[in-house]
Each structure stands twice: as C-alpha cells, then as structure tokens.
Amino acid sequence: VQLQASGGGSVQAGGSLTLSCAASGSIFNINNMGWYRQAPGKEREGVSCDSSADDSTYYRDSVKGRFTVSRDSAKNTVYLQMNSLQAADTAVYYCAADRPRSTTTYTGNYYCEVGQLLYDYWGQGTLVTVSS
C-alpha cells in the first residue's frame, strides 16, 4: 500500500485548504485511516482518526468544528477539509493507515492520542503554512 498526501500550501489565517490522501496498491489491506501533523520543534500529533471498531471519526479538540474528513471510495482517496485555519495549524500533515485486525480493535481516540505505532502505512507529508 502506498499513500500519497497532497494539497498543502500557504494560506492566511481564516483561510481554507483541502488535503488529499490517495491510496494505491493493495487497498483491500487498509482498515482505518488517520491524519497527523508535526509542527516545527514539536512531536507528531493525531488530528483526525477513524475507527471501524465504532464506526466513528475522532477529531482532536483544537480542530473540532473546523476540520472535516471525507472519503471518495471510487478514487481511493481520503480528504481533510480544513477551514478557519490558524497559525497554530502550521505543520507537515501526514496520512496513515493500518491493516485489518482480527483481534483487538481500537477507537479513533486511541489511534490519535497514543496509537501512532498501530499504523502500518504512512504518506510522505504535505506542508501547511498559515500566516497570521
């Protein structure tokens, strides 16, 4: 499986961007997907993570109401719509996916907060810069 993230760029505060994550290869081997970001000098953090365990999508508090994940199954692509962008959203954004699990399942909250190592596939990252 290969993940290709794109759509990053430079915007002013209050603006919008839509990131894309296109999956190719053995896409039947994808279960859950997530979006992460890493700001300069900071650790990578989960932004939005879905979970087949409870069929939900988790958003971290700082992006709730501003970011939305959507999917186009026909294109094998996941999107992260980002509105009302703030300078604090400046980071390299990554998409990630894991393989189906036959045993333990995890919530989106778990994936985003502590479960980065659960992901088997990572995109290369796309830079988002928000100027105030």
N, C-alpha and C positions, 0 to 999 in steps of 0.2 A: 504494500500500500504506500502510495506517495500522496502527500498533502502539499498543496501549493497555495500559500496565502498571498493575497494581493489587495490593493485598494488603499494602501496607506498614502499619506501626503501631509501637506501643511495647510492648516486652516486657522482662522481666527476664533477666539473664544466665542461660543454661541453657535458656531457652525456645525455642520454635519459631515459625516463620512460613512461609507459603507464598505466594510471589509468582506472579502470573499475567501473561502477556503474550498478549493476544488480537490476532490479525491479521485485518484486513479489507481489502477492495478486491481488487486483482489478486494474490491469494495465490499463484497459479501462478508469480509473479515472485519468489518467495522461495526462496533456496537455503540458506544457513547462518544460524544464529541464535546470538546470544550475550547474556550478561548482564554488565553492567558496574556499577561503583559509584563514587561520588565522595564521599569523606568531607570534612568541613569543612576548608578550607585545604589540601587535597591534590588531586593530579591524579586524573583518572578512570582506573580500572584494570579490567582484564578479570577477571571472576570465573569464568565458565564459557563456553566457546566450542565449538561443534561444527563439524565439517568433513565435507563429503561426499567430500573427497579420500581420506580414510582411514576414513570412517565411524566417527569417534570423537568423544568429548566430552572436552575438556580442562578441568581444574579447577586453579585456582591453588593452590599448596601450602597456604596458610593456611586453605582451606576444604575441602580433601580429607577425605573421611570424614564431613563434616558437612553439606555441600550436595549436592543431587541434582537433576538436570534430568530432566524427563519431558515427554511430549508427548501431546496428545489431538488427533489429526488431524481427527476429526469436528467438533471445536469450533474448529479452527484456533488452538489455544492451547498455549503452552509454559509450564511451571511450574518454579519454582525452590523446592524444598523446603529450608528452612534449619533445621537442628537445632543444639542446643548453642550457641546464639548467644552471642557475646562482645561486650563493649563496643566492641572494635575493628571489629566488623561494622557499626557505626553509619554510615550513609551514605544517599545517594539512589541507588537502584538503577534502572538503565535496561536495557531490552532493545533489541536491534538485529538487523537482518537485512540480508543482501546479495542481489543478483540473481545468477542463474546466470551462470557464466563459461564461455566456450568455449575459453579458453586456459589460462593459469596457474591452478593451484589451490593452496590453502594449507591448512596443518594448523591444528587448533584452537589449538595452542600459539602459532602465528604470529599468528592473529587476536587472541588475548587479550593477548599480550605487546607486539606492535608494530603490529598491523593494524587499529586502530580506524577509520582512514580508508577501509578497504575496505568498511565497511558503508554501505549506501545509505539505510537507513531506521532511525529511532530512535523509541522511545517517549518519553513525556514525563517519566518518572521517578516513583518512589514512594519515600517516606521510610521508612527503617527506623531505629528508635532503640532501642538496647539499654542498659539501665541496670544498673549493677553493684551 
